[in-house]
Amino acid sequence: MKNKFNLAIVSLSKINRQHIQLFFVLLTLTMLVLGAGAPEDGGGNTR
């Protein structure tokens, strides 16, 4: 159990600021692409 705890601490310490920034950049780009492909809210009446 102690070994697994130490392994988790070492893994978390390897995550630095650049990894977090990269994650948020990729998340933002993904949301932008999904938002650009979203259909308009037309209400369903096409006449």
N, C-alpha and C positions, 0 to 999 in steps of 0.2 A: 504494500500500500504506500509506503514511504517513497519507494522508487517511482511509482506512477505519479505521485504528487510532485516530486522533483523534476520528472520529465515534463509535466504540464507547465511548471514554472519556467523551465528552460525554453519551451516552445513559445510561451507568451513573451518572453524577453527578446525573442528574435523578431517580433513584430515591431517595426519602427515607424516613424512618422511618414516616410515615403510610401510604405505599404498602405497606410490608412488613406493617404491622399490619392493614391492610385485607385483604391477601392471606390472612393467617392466620385472620382472622375468617371470611372466605368459605369457606376450606378447612374450618374447624371446623364451620360450619353445614352444609356439604355432607356431611361425614362423619356428622353427627348425623342428617340426613334419610335417608341411605342405611342407617344402623344401625337406625333406627326402622322401616324398611320390610323389614328382613331377616327371613326366616322363622325360627321357632324350631328348635332342634336336637332334633327329636323322636325320632330314631333310625329312622324309617320304619315302625314298627309302629303302626297306627292302631286296633287292636281295643280 
